[in-house]
């Protein structure tokens, strides 16, 4: 069976066994790349998918799904 959808397969093919919790994901903006990541520690995260970026970023191995990135949280000030 082929299923074409933008929804993650975890939402479609739910298992009855809820012993394994789905990882907590967050949206993270790095430069002009918006990505969904799974937080691993205070400043490390695993890339799940790219949400909004230029097409060339999809070919960058640093942003590939499964790669580990380091980041520094920044507090944005509103004017």
N, C-alpha and C positions, 0 to 999 in steps of 0.2 A: 504494500500500500504506500502510495506517495502522498504526502501532505505538505502543501505549500502554505506557510504561515510565518509571520514575524514574531509570534509568541514563542517563548522558550519551551523546549520540549518537556521541562519539569511541570509546567502548568497543564499541558495537554495529557501527558501520560503519567498521571498521579499514581503512586503506589499506595496500597492499603497500609503498608508498614510505615508508620511515622517515626520510627526510632532514629532515622538519620534526618536531622534538621537541615533545611536548605541554608546555605551560608548567607550571612548578612552582606548585602551589596549596597554601594553608594555611588552616586554620580560624582565624578572628579574632573575638574577643569585644569589642564596643564597647558599653559600657553593658549593656543587657539584650538586645542583638541579636547572635546568633551567625551569622557569614557565612563563606562560602568566598571567598577572594580570591587573585588572582595577584600576587605580589610584583613591583614594578617597580623600586624603589630601597630605600634604607635605611628610609624612613618613608612611602613611598607605595605604594598597592596599588590594583588594579582589582577591583571587585566582580564575582564570577562568579554567585553566587546566595545567597539568604538561607536559613539552615538552621533557626533557631529564634528566633522573635520574635513579638510581638503582631501581630495582623492589620493594624493601622493602619500599621505600618512598611513593608508591601508597597506602600503608596501614596506613601511618601515618596520624592521624586526623588533625594535624596542617597544612598539605598540601592539605587537601580535598577541592574540588571546593566549593566556597562560604565562606570559612573561611577568616577571616581578619588577615593580618600579618603586623608587623611593621618592618621597615628597615631603615638603615642609608646609604645614598649615599656615595660612595667612588670613588675618582678620581684615575684612574690607570695611573701610569707613564710609559712611554715607554722608553726603553733603547737605 
